[in-house]
C-alpha cells in the first residue's frame, strides 16, 4: 500500500462512489418497469401487474433510501478530499450538481412517497402519474450527474477566470456535451440490464420454489425480454458510439484498454492477454486483426496509435487495472446477450419454466450486471487519468493537501464499517420483501 495522501483520497472516493452506485443503477433500471406495469394495470385492470408493481415499488423505495444515505458523503468529499479541484472547477461542475439536487432529486423525492405508500389514497390514474414522476426524476438525476462526469472527460462550455479557475461560459454547451449524451444512453441502458436481471432472478426463484408461479412467469417474461433488448443496445449503438468517442478524444485510454503499445493500421482487437508495461507488450495475446481499427474509426485500415505514440506522463496511471476492467465489462456484456437470448428463445418455445438449469443460471446471474457496471465505470475513470479535467487539470493537483493520508485512511475505515452494516440491513430488507411475495397467486397467464 502507499502512504501518498493523494492515493488514499482516490481510494476513499473510489470506495464510496462504487458502493453508492450499486443502488441508483437498480432504481434507474426498475423505474420504467414500474411505469409500464402501472400503465398496463390502468388500461386493463390485470391484477398480476398490480402485485408486480407493489413488490418492486417497495424494493425501489429501499434502494432509493440507501442510495441517498451513501450518496451524501460523496458531495462532502468534493470539499474535504478534493478542495483544490473544487476551487478550480467548482464554478462549472457546481452548476450540474446543484441542478441535480434542486431539480431532479427533489422532484423524485416528492413523488416516491406517493408511489410507495399512496396507491389507495391516490387512485389508479394519479398513482400512475406519481410513478411516472419518480421515473423521470431518477433519470433526470442520472443525467445531471453524467453531465458532471462528461465535463471531466471532455470539457465543454467553460472559460477561465482571472485567477485561473474555471467558470461557466455556455450553459447549453455544458449541458448538451456530446460525451454526456452518449454516456447517458449507454449508462441508462446498462441500468435497465441490471433491473432486468434482478427481476428475472426473482422470477426464476419463484418458479424454482414452486411458489407464486404466476408472478414468477411474469417476471421471467419481462426480465428476459427487456434485458435482451437493453443488452444489445448497450453494445450497439451506444457502446459503439462511446468507443468511437474515446478513440477520437482519449486515444491513450483506448490504447491502454486494449493493451496496445505500438501504432499501426489493421489494429487488432484483443480478446485475451496480459499487459506487460515494463516490456511494453501484451503477453500471450489472442487477437482479431483489423477489428480495433473498424470499431474505433469505421475502417479496417485506419492507423490506431499505441501508447508509444504519446508522452509517458500522459498515459493512464494504472494500465493493468484499466485493461482488465474493460475486458471484464465487454466480456460480461457479451455473455448477457447470449444468456438472455437463449432464455428468450426458450420462453418463446414454452420451455423456460421447465428448464431448471437455465432458471438456476438466471437466478444466480443477478450480481453480474452490478460487476459489469462497476467495471465500466472503472474503465471510464481510469481511462481519464492522469487528469481530473481531461487535458487541463491533473489528479495530483486536485486533492486537499491539508488532509493527511492518516485522516483519509481513518475515515475510509469508518466508511467501510458503516457501509458493511448498511449492506447487511439492505439485504435483509430486500430479502424480506422478496419472501413476502411468495404465496401470492393471481390468475394464470
C-alpha positions in Angstrom: 0.0 0.0 0.0 1.0 3.6 -0.4 1.4 6.4 2.1 0.8 9.1 -0.5 -2.1 11.2 0.6 -3.4 11.7 -3.0 -3.6 8.0 -3.5 -5.6 7.5 -0.3 -8.0 10.3 -1.2 -8.6 8.5 -4.5 -9.1 5.1 -2.8 -11.6 6.6 -0.4 -13.6 8.3 -3.1 -13.5 5.2 -5.3 -14.8 3.1 -2.5 -17.7 5.4 -1.7 -18.7 6.0 -5.3 -18.6 2.3 -6.3 -20.6 1.3 -3.2 -23.1 4.1 -3.8 -23.7 3.3 -7.4 -24.9 -0.2 -6.6 -28.2 1.3 -5.6 -29.0 4.0 -8.2 -28.3 1.7 -11.1 -31.1 -0.6 -9.8 -33.6 2.2 -9.1 -33.0 3.6 -12.6 -33.3 0.1 -14.0 -36.5 -0.6 -12.2 -38.2 2.8 -12.8 -39.6 2.2 -16.3 -40.7 -1.4 -15.4 -42.9 0.2 -12.7 -44.3 2.8 -15.2 -45.1 0.1 -17.8 -46.8 -2.2 -15.2 -48.8 0.7 -13.8 -49.9 1.7 -17.3 -51.0 -1.9 -18.2 -52.8 -2.0 -14.9 -54.5 1.3 -15.6 -55.6 0.1 -19.0 -56.6 -3.5 -18.3 -57.0 -3.9 -14.5 -54.9 -7.0 -14.6 -54.1 -7.9 -11.0 -50.8 -9.6 -11.9 -49.3 -6.2 -12.7 -50.7 -4.7 -9.6 -48.9 -7.2 -7.4 -45.7 -6.9 -9.5 -45.7 -3.1 -9.2 -46.3 -3.2 -5.4 -43.4 -5.6 -4.8 -40.9 -3.8 -6.9 -42.0 -0.3 -5.7 -41.1 -1.4 -2.2 -37.8 -2.7 -3.3 -37.3 0.6 -5.3 -38.0 2.6 -2.1 -35.4 0.6 -0.1 -32.8 1.2 -2.9 -33.7 4.9 -3.0 -33.2 5.3 0.7 -29.9 3.5 0.8 -28.7 5.4 -2.3 -29.4 8.7 -0.6 -27.6 7.7 2.6 -24.5 6.5 0.6 -24.6 9.4 -1.8 -24.5 12.3 0.7 -20.8 11.7 1.7 -19.7 12.0 -1.9 -21.0 15.6 -2.0 -18.9 16.5 1.0 -15.8 14.8 -0.3 -15.5 17.4 -3.0 -14.7 19.8 -0.2 -13.0 17.5 2.3 -10.8 15.4 0.0 -10.7 17.4 -3.3 -10.7 21.0 -2.3 -8.2 22.1 -4.9 -10.3 20.5 -7.6 -13.4 22.2 -6.3 -11.7 25.6 -6.3 -10.5 25.0 -9.9 -13.7 23.6 -11.5 -16.4 24.2 -9.0 -17.7 27.2 -10.9 -18.7 24.8 -13.7 -19.5 21.4 -12.2 -21.3 23.1 -9.3 -24.0 24.1 -11.7 -24.9 20.5 -12.7 -24.5 19.2 -9.1 -26.8 21.9 -7.8 -29.3 21.2 -10.6 -29.3 17.6 -9.7 -30.1 18.3 -6.1 -32.6 21.2 -6.6 -34.5 19.9 -9.6 -34.3 16.1 -10.2 -33.6 14.8 -6.7 -36.4 16.8 -5.0 -38.7 16.1 -7.9 -38.1 12.3 -7.5 -38.3 12.6 -3.7 -41.6 14.4 -3.9 -43.2 11.5 -5.7 -41.6 8.5 -4.2 -43.6 8.5 -1.0 -46.8 8.7 -3.0 -45.6 5.8 -5.2 -44.7 3.5 -2.3 -47.5 4.3 0.1 -50.2 6.3 -1.7 -51.8 3.8 -4.0 -55.2 3.6 -2.2 -55.4 7.3 -1.5 -54.4 8.5 -5.0 -56.3 6.1 -7.1 -55.1 4.3 -10.3 -54.6 7.3 -12.5 -52.8 9.6 -10.0 -50.7 6.7 -8.7 -49.6 6.0 -12.3 -48.6 9.7 -12.6 -46.7 9.6 -9.3 -44.8 6.5 -10.6 -44.0 8.3 -13.9 -42.7 11.3 -11.8 -40.4 9.0 -9.9 -39.0 7.5 -13.1 -38.5 10.9 -14.8 -36.8 12.3 -11.6 -34.5 9.3 -11.3 -33.3 9.5 -14.9 -33.0 13.3 -14.8 -30.9 13.0 -11.7 -28.7 10.5 -13.6 -28.3 12.9 -16.5 -27.1 15.8 -14.4 -24.5 13.5 -12.7 -23.3 12.3 -16.1 -23.1 15.8 -17.3 -20.7 16.5 -14.5 -18.6 13.4 -15.4 -18.7 14.2 -19.1 -17.2 17.6 -18.4 -14.3 15.9 -16.6 -13.9 13.5 -19.6 -14.3 16.1 -22.4 -14.7 19.6 -21.1 -17.0 22.0 -22.9 -18.9 25.3 -22.2 -16.2 26.7 -19.9 -13.9 29.7 -19.8 -11.1 30.8 -17.4 -11.5 33.5 -14.8 -8.7 36.0 -14.0 -7.4 33.8 -11.1 -7.1 30.8 -13.5 -10.1 28.9 -12.2 -12.9 27.7 -14.4 -16.2 29.4 -14.9 -19.3 28.5 -16.9 -19.4 30.3 -20.3 -22.1 28.5 -22.2 -24.8 26.5 -20.3 -26.1 24.9 -23.4 -22.7 23.6 -24.5 -22.1 22.3 -20.9 -25.5 20.5 -20.5 -25.5 19.1 -24.1 -22.0 17.9 -24.2 -21.9 15.2 -26.8 -19.9 13.0 -24.4 -22.8 13.3 -21.8 -25.5 12.4 -24.4 -23.7 9.2 -25.5 -22.7 8.3 -21.9 -26.3 8.8 -20.7 -27.7 6.5 -23.3 -25.1 3.9 -22.6 -25.3 4.1 -18.8 -29.1 4.1 -18.6 -29.4 1.1 -20.9 -26.8 -0.7 -18.6 -29.0 0.2 -15.6 -32.0 -1.4 -17.3 -29.9 -4.5 -17.8 -29.3 -4.5 -14.0 -33.0 -4.1 -13.3 -33.9 -6.8 -15.8 -31.5 -9.3 -14.3 -32.9 -8.6 -10.8 -36.5 -9.1 -12.0 -35.6 -12.3 -13.9 -33.7 -13.6 -10.9 -36.7 -13.2 -8.6 -38.9 -14.8 -11.2 -36.6 -17.8 -11.5 -36.5 -18.1 -7.7 -40.3 -18.2 -7.5 -40.6 -20.7 -10.3 -37.9 -23.0 -8.9 -39.6 -23.0 -5.4 -43.0 -23.7 -6.9 -44.4 -20.7 -5.1 -46.1 -17.8 -6.8 -45.6 -19.2 -10.2 -47.8 -16.6 -11.8 -45.6 -13.7 -10.7 -42.5 -15.8 -11.4 -43.5 -16.3 -15.0 -44.4 -12.7 -15.4 -41.0 -11.6 -14.0 -39.2 -14.1 -16.3 -41.1 -12.8 -19.3 -40.3 -9.1 -18.7 -36.8 -9.6 -17.3 -35.5 -11.7 -20.2 -37.3 -9.8 -23.0 -36.4 -6.3 -21.8 -33.0 -7.4 -20.7 -32.1 -8.8 -24.1 -33.1 -5.6 -25.8 -31.2 -3.4 -23.4 -28.1 -5.6 -23.5 -28.0 -5.3 -27.3 -28.4 -1.6 -27.1 -25.6 -1.4 -24.5 -23.3 -3.0 -27.1 -24.6 -1.3 -30.2 -25.2 1.5 -30.9 -24.4 3.1 -27.5 -21.3 1.2 -26.7 -20.0 1.5 -30.2 -20.6 5.3 -30.1 -18.9 5.5 -26.8 -15.8 3.6 -28.1 -15.6 5.9 -31.1 -15.7 9.0 -28.9 -12.9 7.6 -26.7 -10.8 6.8 -29.8 -11.2 10.4 -31.0 -10.9 12.3 -27.7 -8.9 10.0 -25.4 -6.6 7.9 -27.6 -4.3 7.0 -24.8 -7.3 5.5 -22.9 -8.2 3.4 -26.0 -4.6 2.1 -26.3 -4.5 1.2 -22.6 -7.9 -0.5 -22.7 -6.6 -2.8 -25.5 -3.0 -3.2 -24.1 -1.8 -1.6 -27.3 1.8 -0.2 -27.1 2.7 0.0 -30.8 0.9 2.1 -33.5 -0.2 0.9 -36.9 -3.0 0.1 -39.3 -5.2 -3.0 -39.3 -5.2 -2.7 -35.5 -6.2 -5.9 -33.7 -8.8 -6.1 -31.0 -7.6 -8.1 -28.0 -9.7 -11.0 -26.8 -7.3 -12.1 -24.2 -3.8 -11.3 -22.9 -1.8 -9.8 -20.1 -0.4 -6.3 -20.3 3.3 -6.1 -19.5 4.0 -2.4 -19.1 7.7 -2.9 -18.3 8.3 -4.6 -21.6 5.8 -2.5 -23.5 4.0 -5.5 -24.8 0.9 -7.7 -24.3 1.8 -11.3 -23.2 0.0 -14.3 -24.6 -2.4 -12.3 -26.8 -5.4 -13.6 -28.7 -6.4 -11.0 -31.2 -8.7 -10.4 -34.2 -6.8 -8.4 -36.9 -8.3 -5.1 -38.1 -11.3 -5.1 -35.7 -10.0 -2.3 -33.4 -9.5 -0.1 -36.5 -13.0 -0.8 -37.6 -14.7 -0.4 -34.2 -12.8 2.8 -33.5 -12.9 4.5 -36.8 -15.2 2.5 -39.1 -12.5 1.2 -41.4 -10.1 -1.8 -41.1 -7.1 0.2 -42.5 -7.1 3.2 -40.1 -4.0 3.7 -38.0 -4.7 3.3 -34.3 -2.0 4.9 -32.2 -0.4 2.9 -29.4 0.8 4.2 -26.1 4.3 4.6 -27.5 3.0 7.5 -29.7 2.3 9.6 -26.6 4.5 11.0 -23.8 4.6 8.6 -20.9 3.4 11.2 -18.4 0.1 11.3 -20.3 -0.5 7.5 -20.0 -3.3 6.2 -17.7 -1.7 5.7 -14.3 -2.9 2.1 -13.9 -2.9 0.4 -17.3 -3.2 -3.1 -16.0 -6.4 -2.5 -14.0 -7.8 -0.4 -16.8 -7.2 -3.2 -19.3 -8.8 -5.9 -17.1 -11.8 -3.7 -16.2 -12.5 -3.0 -19.8 -12.3 -6.7 -20.8 -14.5 -7.7 -17.8 -17.1 -5.2 -18.9 -17.0 -6.2 -22.5 -16.9 -9.9 -21.8 -19.8 -9.8 -19.4 -21.8 -7.7 -21.8 -21.4 -10.4 -24.5 -22.4 -13.1 -22.1 -25.5 -11.2 -21.1 -26.7 -11.1 -24.7 -26.0 -14.8 -25.1 -27.7 -15.8 -21.9 -30.8 -13.6 -22.3 -31.0 -14.6 -26.0 -31.1 -18.2 -25.1 -33.6 -17.6 -22.2 -35.9 -15.6 -24.5 -35.8 -18.3 -27.2 -36.7 -20.9 -24.6 -39.5 -18.7 -23.3 -40.9 -18.3 -26.8 -40.8 -22.1 -27.3 -42.6 -22.5 -24.0 -39.7 -24.3 -22.3 -38.2 -21.7 -20.0 -40.1 -22.6 -16.8 -39.2 -26.3 -17.2 -35.5 -25.6 -17.9 -34.3 -25.8 -14.3 -30.6 -25.5 -15.1 -31.3 -22.3 -17.1 -33.5 -21.0 -14.2 -30.7 -21.6 -11.8 -28.3 -19.6 -14.1 -30.8 -16.7 -14.3 -31.3 -16.7 -10.5 -27.6 -16.7 -9.7 -26.6 -14.3 -12.5 -28.1 -11.2 -11.0 -24.9 -9.9 -9.4 -23.0 -9.8 -12.7 -24.6 -6.7 -14.2 -23.5 -4.9 -11.0 -20.0 -6.1 -11.7 -20.2 -5.1 -15.3 -21.4 -1.6 -14.5 -18.7 -1.2 -11.9 -16.0 -2.4 -14.4 -17.4 0.0 -16.9 -17.1 3.0 -14.5 -13.6 1.9 -13.5 -12.7 1.8 -17.3 -14.1 5.3 -17.8 -12.4 6.9 -14.7 -9.0 5.1 -15.1 -9.0 6.0 -18.8 -9.3 9.7 -17.9 -6.2 9.5 -15.7 -3.8 11.3 -15.1 -6.4 14.1 -15.4 -9.3 15.3 -13.3 -10.4 17.5 -16.1 -9.0 15.9 -19.2 -6.1 17.7 -20.7 -6.4 20.7 -18.3 -6.1 19.7 -14.7 -4.1 16.8 -13.3 -5.4 14.5 -10.5 -2.2 15.0 -8.4 -3.1 18.8 -8.2 -6.7 18.3 -7.1 -6.6 16.7 -3.6 -6.9 18.5 -0.3 -3.3 18.9 0.8 -4.4 19.9 4.3 -6.0 16.4 4.8 -3.2 13.9 5.6 -3.1 10.3 4.5 -3.8 9.2 8.1 -7.1 11.2 8.1 -8.1 9.7 4.8 -7.3 6.1 6.0 -9.2 6.7 9.3 -12.4 7.9 7.5 -12.1 5.1 4.9 -12.1 2.6 7.8 -15.2 4.3 9.2 -17.0 4.2 5.8 -16.1 0.5 5.4 -17.6 -0.5 8.7 -20.7 1.7 8.3 -21.4 0.5 4.8 -20.9 -3.1 5.8 -23.6 -2.8 8.4 -25.8 -0.8 6.0 -25.3 -3.5 3.3 -26.5 -6.3 5.7 -29.6 -4.2 6.6 -30.3 -3.7 2.9 -30.0 -7.4 2.1 -32.3 -8.2 5.0 -35.0 -5.7 3.9 -34.9 -6.7 0.2 -34.9 -10.4 1.1 -37.9 -9.9 3.3 -39.8 -8.2 0.5 -39.0 -10.9 -1.9 -40.1 -13.6 0.6 -43.3 -11.7 1.2 -44.2 -12.2 -2.4 -44.2 -16.0 -2.0 -47.7 -17.4 -1.9 -49.4 -14.5 -3.7 -51.2 -16.0 -6.6 -53.3 -14.3 -9.2 -54.8 -15.6 -12.4 -52.7 -17.8 -14.6 -51.0 -16.4 -17.6 
